[in-house]
Amino acid sequence: MKFILNRELLLTPLQQIVSVIEKRQTMPILANVLFKLENTQLTLTGTDLEIQIVVKIPLHSDIEGSITIPARKLLDICRLLPSEADIKFELKDDKLKIQSGRSRFSVSTLRAEEYPKFEMATMDCQFNIKAGQLKQALNKTAFCMANQDVRYYLNGLMMSIFNDQLKFVGSDGHRLSIYEGKIEEKTEIESRIIIPRKGVIELIRLLDIDQDDDIKVEFSRNNIRLVIGTLTFSAKLVDSKYPDFSKVYDQAFKAPIQIQKQVLKDALTRVSILSNEKFKGVEFIVKGNNLKISTNNPEHEEADEEVEIEYLGDPLSIAFNSQYILDAVSNLDSELAVLTIAENASSCFIEEASDQNYKFIVMPMRL
């Protein structure tokens, strides 16, 4: 096995693959990247057995072969070589000789035959989506995912598709974010799946491309696969059913509160400085067109600030985790935020006045 490759062609795929590979491995070979050279094409594969990234690079070579190489060591070598440098690879016995200019390296390898297969079921469903829409959907919901929750179905994003209607939902049990949008094609698909947390985070990173690029999405009951240009991302799905959150809509609500997004963000940021460091609780006291945001902490320190709002309902008082409200408001695209509190004060909807694609629901807390 012998070939020459430009540094720039190798660096980005290696960075994408290394982000998937765990630093601590149960199998030593999982710390390696699989190089497979055949049909004038170099295929790079990296996996942690839950997620897999495969990148194809055109390469003019008549020699075929395959080997696995320590991924992080190879990335460090490539990163520190000069820009546009040509890198010569040559396999001799179980050592890979790497040469570029006056730099020479000899790296240990493991046989490609020992590299584990990533189990993939037959893909039943398929649709296309623009990279920009998919990234927006993930960004507006991913921050609500739980992290290492015992309710493992919350450690990921629920993706629902009904014909051309697409929905993403993220929740950690205290708050919930919903993105709803339309894709350009009618699919005749009716399905719900849960994409694992790590897969969602990697996908967001991989979607840093032209927003008008088409992404091919394929999935089955157990797996999802996305084709992003020359890169193929695959992940095992969370084998569970996502909770039914639709009941939160079936209740009476108070009159909506309209407030300038930036005004609310600035006031919350200032007041929360003196909130309890663990719970971040702040109280909203609404009376007429005035909102008073207040807090205190165990050191008997206090803070409050009043802001103007538009509100036609009865006076009310309710408390929230300030960070949850800030996260939601920061994801609004419009300058106006609309807060709608349930009549029984069990939840608060945060959304935009006109565009209803994105909704955020936060549960109140007791101070």
N, C-alpha and C positions, 0 to 999 in steps of 0.2 A: 504494500500500500504506500503510494507516494504521490504527492500533489503539491501545488503552490496556490495560495489563496491570499487575496489582498486583505489587509487588516480590517478595513472598513466594512467589508462584506461579512466578516466573522464576528465583529465586536457586538453589534446590536442583537443578533440572535443569541449569542452567549449570555448577554445581560438578561434577556427575556427568560431564558431557560434557568439560569442560576437563581432567579427570584422564586422559582417553584421548588427547587431542591432544598430540603431541610438540612440544617447544619449537623444535627445529630440523626444518624441513620441506624435502623435495625439491621440493614444489609449494606455492607461497604460499597457495593457496586452502585447503589442508589445515589452516592455522592458523585458519580461519574456522568458524563454526557456521552451518548452513543453517536459515533460517527459512522455513517454508512455511505459508501461511494459506489454508485452503480448508474448506468445509463446516462453518463455525463451529468450527473446530479449528486450533490452532497446533501445528505439528510441528517440533521441534528435532532436528537431526541433527549428530553429530560423529563423525569417523573418522580413523584413521591408515592406512587401507586393510587393516590386519590385524584391527582391532577396530572395531566401530561401536556407538554408543548412540543410540537414537531415543526421544524423550520426547514424549508428546501432552498438550496442555493445552487444555481447553475454553475457547472464546473467542467471545463474541457479537459477530460482525462480518459485515457483508454484503460487505465488500471482500475479494477474493482476490489473492494474489501470492506471490512468493518472492524471497529475496535471501540472500546470505551476509555475515556480519558478523565482524570480528576477535573471537575467542572470549574471549581473556584481557582485552582492553580492556573488553568489554561486562560481563564478570564483575566487574572492578574497579569499574566505574561502579555496578552494582547493589549490590555489597557495601557501598559507602560512602554510599549513599542512606539516608535515615531508614527505620525499620521501617514496614511497612504503606503505604509511599508508592505512589501510582499513577504509572506511567511511560507517557508518551505517545511512540509511535514513528510517524514519518512519513518515507517515502522520497521524496526529491526528487532527480531525476537519478541520480547515482551516490553521493550522500551520504545517510546516515540521520540524521535529526534526532531527538534524544532529549531529552525535557523532563520534568522532575519538580520541582514547586514552582518555585523560582527558579533551579534548575540547568538549564543547556542545554549540549548536546554535539552536535557534528557529526562523524560517523564515516564513514570511507571504506568502501566495500563492493565486492564482486565479484559478477558475475552468477551467478545460481543455475544457469544452464545449463552453466556450466563446472565445477560441483561433480562430482567423480568418483563413479561408481556403485560400490556395494559388491557384489562378485560373490557371489551366493548360489546354491548348488545346491538342488534339490528335497529337502525333508526327508523321509527315509525312516522315521525312528523318532521316537516321542513318548512321554513319560510325565510324570506330575506328582509333585512332591516338596514336602514342607514346607520353608519357608525355614530353620527352625532346624536340621533334619537336614542340609540341604545345607551350611550354614555350618559346622556341626560337622565334617562330613567334610572340607571344605576346610582348616579351621584345623588339624586333626590331621595333615594330610599336606603342606600347602604349604611348611612350613619346611624340608622335605627336598629340594625341587626344586633342581636345579643352576642355575647362573647363568652363561650364556655358555660352556657346555661344548662342546667340539668334537663330542661325542656329542649332537647337537641334540635327540634324542628324550628326553633327560633334562631338558631345559629346559622342563619342563611337568609336568602331572599326567596319569596314565593313569586313565581312567574306564571301568570294565567294568560291563555290565549283562547279567544272565542271568535272564530272566523278572522276578521281583520281588527278586532279589538284586543289590545295588549294591556296588561296590567302587571305592575310590580308592587309588592308589599313587603315592608320590613318592620319588625317590631321586637322590642326586648321585654314586653309585658307591661311596661310603664308608659310607653308612647308608641305610636304607629304612624308610618308614612305610606302614602299611596300615590303611585303615578299611573295615570290612565292615558292612553294614546291610541292612535290608529296607525296601522302599517298600510303600505300602498296596495297590497294584494289581498284578495279574499282566499283564505286557506282551507276553509271547511274543517279546521281543527278545533276541538274543544277539550282543553287539557290544563292541568295544574301541576307544576313541579316545584321543588325547592332546590335552589342552587346553593351549595355550601359557602360559608363565609370566606374561606381562603380563595375559593374560585372566583367569587365576586370581586375581591380586592385585586386579584391578578388580572381579571378582565378589564377593570377600570384602567389599570396601568397599560394594558395592551392596546386599548382604544385611543391612544394618543396619536391618531393618524388623521388623514383628511376626513372631515366630518361627512362628506358626500359619498364616501366609499361604501359599497354594498357589503354587508356581512351576511354570510350564509349560516343559518342556525338550524341544527338538526338535533332532535332529542327523542329519547325513548323513555320507558318507565324508570330506567336505572342510570342513564347517561345523557350528557349533553355534549355536543361538539359544535364549535364555531370555526368557520374558515375565514381568516382575516388576511387577505392577500396570499402570500406564500407561507403563512403561519397557520397551523391548525391547533386549536385549544380544545382539550377534552377534559371532562370532569365527571366523577361519580356523583349522582344526586343523593340528597338526603331522603332516606326511605321512611317517609312518614306523611301524615296528612296535616296541612296547615289549619290552624283554628279558624272557625267561621267568625269573621269580624263584622259581618253585615248588620248584626243586631244593633250596633252602635248608632246606626242611622234611624232605627225605629223608636224614636223618643221625641218628646217635645223640647224645643230650644228657646232660649231667651232671645231678645232682640240682638242683632249683630253689633259688634263694636268695631268701628273703623278708625285706624290710626296710621300715621306715617311710619313706614317700616324703619327708617333710619332713626327717627325720634325714639321709637320703642327700643331699638337695639342699644342706642347710647345710654338711655335712662337705665335699662336693665343692667348694662355693664357696670355703670357707676354704683348703683345700689347694691349689687351682688358682692362688691368688695367686702362688705361687712356681714355677709350672710354666713351661716354655719358652713364651715369648710367641707363637711361630709355630705350634707343634704342639699345645700345651695338653695334653701327655701326663700321665696319672696311672696308677699301678699299683694293681691290686686284688690283695691277698694274703688268701686265704680259708683259714681253719683253724678247724674246728668252728663254733661260733656267734659267731665273731669275724671282722670284715672290717677289714683295715688298708688305708687309702688313703694312698699316698705319692707324692711327686714331687721333682724337683730341676731345676735350670736351669744354663746355661753359666757362671753366676757362682758356682757351687758352693753355692748356697742350697738348703735342703731343708725339706720340710714333710711331716708325716704325722698321721693321726688314725685312731683305732679306734672302730668302732661295732658294736653288737650286731645280729646277724642270726639267722635260723632256717635252718640248713643241715645236711643229713644225709650229704653226700658226702665224697669224699676232698679233701685240701688242694689248692689250685690257686693259680696266679699268672697274671695277664693284665693287659695295659695297654690303655687307651682314650684317645681324645680327650675330655677332661672336658666340653667344651661339647656334644658329641653326646649324652652321657649326661644332662646337665642339660636339654637340649631335650626329650628323650624323657620323662623323669620329670615335667617340668612339664606335659606334656599328658595325664597320667593323671588320671582323675577320683576314683579311690579313694585312701584314705590309705595303702594297702599296695602296694608295688611288688614284682614278681616278676621276677628276672633268671635266665635259663636259658642256660647257656653250652654250646656244641657240644663234643662229646667231643674233637674235634681242634682245639679253640680257634679255629675259623675264623669264628665269629660268636656274638653274644649277643642273645637275645630279651629284650625288656623289655615287660611287659604287666601288666594288673591281675589280681588273684586270681580274681575272679568274672566280670566283664564282658569278653568276648573280642572286642568290636567293634574294638578298636584294638590294633595290635601295632607294635613298633618293633624293627628289627634294626640292629645296629651292628657293623662290622668292627673287630677289634682292631688295635693298632699296636705297633711295636717301639720300645722306649725305648733 
